[in-house]
Amino acid sequence: MITAGLAFASVAMLINMAPGPDTLLVVRTSVTQGRPGGLAAALGILTGCMGWGIATAVGLTALLTASHLAYDTLRVCGAAYLALLGATALWRSRKPTGPEPAEQPTALASRLAAFRAGVGTNLLNPKAGVFYMSLIPQFVPQDAQMFSATLFFTAIDVIELAAWYWFLSRAASALSERIQRPAFRRRLEQITGVAFFGFAANLLADRS
């Protein structure tokens, strides 16, 4: 099991570090809300990953490949959510110096919103469920119990993601502190908004 775990960790790390909507959300939130906001978004994503891992352990993710209706429904909902994030980012980029102080949410409200965005971005992406369902079984030893082994590999993936997002949030927030020009943040909102729309279009085009 240890050997299988090390092999899985190597493959999962390569996949986790690939650019995607989850990574983009952590970077964007870390820049616009600071490191606490980025970590809140990361915690939401990790919560979603644990949900997919548990669903895989009990066999629920098999519905995504067995039922085109279930997969397509989640795919369309996920694409709509990513498009909403993109539209929100583009709308915020129209404001030259950000919202008025009276309109700004409290730090707790901002972090809760970032957490919810992380959960939604991950759980509404059927590719995340297919990732767990298709990748993990390839590393489970023949003599191992599938349920416990799936939870073991899920824990490895979550730990790796936590370390990766910790690094990303730290780097992105440090960059934001160095470059405090409003134009920089507006440009970032524009770039991430377009990128979220791109991820949404890619998810809609997916016919897995």
C-alpha positions in Angstrom: 0.0 0.0 0.0 2.9 2.4 0.8 4.4 1.8 -2.7 1.0 2.3 -4.3 0.5 5.5 -2.3 3.9 6.9 -3.4 3.1 6.1 -7.1 -0.3 7.7 -6.8 1.1 10.8 -5.1 3.5 11.3 -8.0 0.9 11.1 -10.6 -1.7 13.1 -8.6 0.8 15.9 -8.0 1.4 16.4 -11.8 -2.4 16.5 -12.3 -3.0 18.9 -9.4 -0.4 21.4 -10.6 -2.0 21.6 -14.0 -3.9 24.9 -14.5 -7.6 24.6 -14.0 -10.6 26.5 -12.5 -9.7 25.5 -8.9 -6.1 26.8 -9.3 -7.4 30.0 -10.9 -9.9 30.6 -8.2 -7.2 30.3 -5.5 -4.9 32.7 -7.3 -7.6 35.3 -8.0 -9.0 35.3 -4.5 -5.5 35.5 -3.0 -4.8 38.6 -5.0 -8.1 40.3 -4.5 -8.9 39.3 -0.9 -5.4 38.6 0.5 -4.0 35.3 1.6 -6.9 34.5 4.1 -9.4 34.7 1.3 -7.2 32.5 -0.9 -6.9 29.9 1.8 -10.7 30.0 2.4 -11.2 29.3 -1.3 -8.7 26.5 -1.1 -10.4 25.0 1.9 -13.7 25.0 0.0 -12.0 23.1 -2.9 -10.4 20.6 -0.5 -13.9 20.1 1.0 -15.2 19.3 -2.5 -12.3 16.9 -3.1 -13.1 15.0 0.1 -16.7 14.8 -1.0 -15.7 13.3 -4.3 -13.4 10.9 -2.5 -16.2 9.7 -0.2 -18.6 9.4 -3.1 -16.0 7.3 -5.0 -15.5 5.1 -2.0 -19.2 4.3 -1.8 -19.6 4.0 -5.5 -21.7 7.1 -6.2 -19.4 8.5 -8.8 -20.0 5.5 -11.0 -23.3 7.3 -11.8 -21.4 9.9 -13.8 -20.2 7.4 -16.3 -23.2 5.1 -16.2 -25.8 7.9 -16.7 -25.3 10.5 -19.5 -28.1 12.5 -18.0 -26.4 12.8 -14.6 -23.1 13.7 -16.2 -24.6 16.2 -18.6 -26.7 17.8 -15.8 -23.7 18.3 -13.6 -21.6 19.5 -16.6 -24.1 22.2 -17.6 -24.5 23.3 -13.9 -20.8 23.5 -13.6 -20.3 25.5 -16.8 -23.1 27.9 -15.7 -21.3 28.4 -12.3 -18.0 29.0 -14.0 -19.6 31.5 -16.3 -21.1 33.3 -13.3 -17.7 33.5 -11.7 -16.4 34.9 -15.0 -19.1 37.5 -15.3 -18.6 38.6 -11.7 -14.9 39.1 -12.3 -15.5 41.1 -15.4 -18.1 43.2 -13.6 -15.8 44.0 -10.8 -13.1 45.0 -13.3 -15.3 47.9 -14.5 -14.9 49.7 -11.1 -11.8 51.9 -11.2 -10.9 51.6 -7.5 -13.1 48.8 -6.2 -16.5 49.1 -4.3 -17.2 52.0 -1.9 -16.1 51.3 1.7 -19.8 51.0 2.8 -20.4 48.4 0.2 -17.5 46.2 1.1 -18.4 42.9 2.8 -16.9 42.1 6.2 -13.7 39.9 6.2 -15.8 36.9 7.5 -18.4 37.3 4.8 -15.7 37.6 2.1 -14.0 34.4 3.4 -17.3 32.5 3.6 -18.1 33.6 0.0 -14.6 32.4 -1.1 -15.2 29.1 0.7 -18.5 28.6 -1.0 -17.0 29.5 -4.4 -14.3 26.8 -3.8 -16.9 24.2 -2.9 -19.1 25.0 -5.9 -16.2 25.1 -8.4 -15.1 21.7 -7.4 -18.3 19.8 -6.7 -20.0 21.1 -9.9 -17.2 19.9 -12.1 -17.9 16.3 -13.2 -14.3 15.9 -14.3 -13.3 16.0 -10.7 -15.5 13.0 -9.9 -14.3 11.1 -13.0 -10.7 11.8 -11.9 -11.2 10.0 -8.6 -13.2 7.2 -10.1 -10.9 6.5 -13.0 -7.5 7.2 -11.4 -7.7 5.7 -7.9 -8.7 2.2 -8.8 -5.6 1.8 -10.9 -3.4 2.1 -7.8 -5.4 0.0 -5.4 -3.5 -3.3 -4.7 -5.5 -6.4 -5.4 -5.5 -7.5 -1.8 -6.6 -4.1 -0.5 -10.2 -3.2 0.5 -11.5 -0.7 -2.0 -13.3 1.5 0.5 -10.4 2.1 2.8 -7.9 2.3 0.0 -10.0 5.0 -1.8 -10.1 7.1 1.4 -6.4 6.6 1.8 -5.6 7.9 -1.7 -8.1 10.7 -1.3 -6.3 11.8 1.9 -3.0 11.8 -0.1 -4.5 14.0 -2.8 -6.1 16.4 -0.3 -2.7 16.8 1.5 -0.9 17.5 -1.7 -3.5 20.0 -2.8 -3.4 21.7 0.5 0.4 22.2 0.2 0.1 23.4 -3.4 -2.7 25.9 -2.6 -0.8 27.1 0.4 2.2 27.9 -1.8 0.0 29.5 -4.5 -2.0 31.7 -2.0 1.3 32.9 -0.4 2.9 33.7 -3.8 -0.2 35.4 -5.2 -0.9 37.5 -2.1 2.8 38.5 -1.9 2.6 39.7 -5.5 -0.6 41.7 -4.8 1.1 43.4 -1.8 4.0 44.5 -4.1 1.8 45.6 -6.9 -1.0 47.6 -5.3 -2.0 49.6 -8.4 -5.8 49.4 -9.0 -5.0 48.9 -12.7 -3.2 45.6 -11.9 -6.2 44.2 -10.0 -8.6 45.3 -12.7 -6.5 43.6 -15.3 -6.4 40.4 -13.2 -10.1 40.5 -12.9 -10.4 40.8 -16.7 -8.0 37.9 -17.3 -9.6 35.6 -14.8 -13.1 36.5 -16.0 -12.2 35.5 -19.6 -10.4 32.4 -18.3 -13.5 31.3 -16.3 -15.6 31.7 -19.4 -13.0 29.6 -21.3 -13.2 26.8 -18.7 -17.0 27.0 -18.9 -17.0 26.6 -22.7 -14.5 23.7 -22.4 -16.8 22.0 -19.9 -19.8 22.5 -22.1 -17.9 21.0 -25.1 -16.9 18.0 -23.1 -18.9 14.9 -24.1 -17.2 12.3 -21.9 
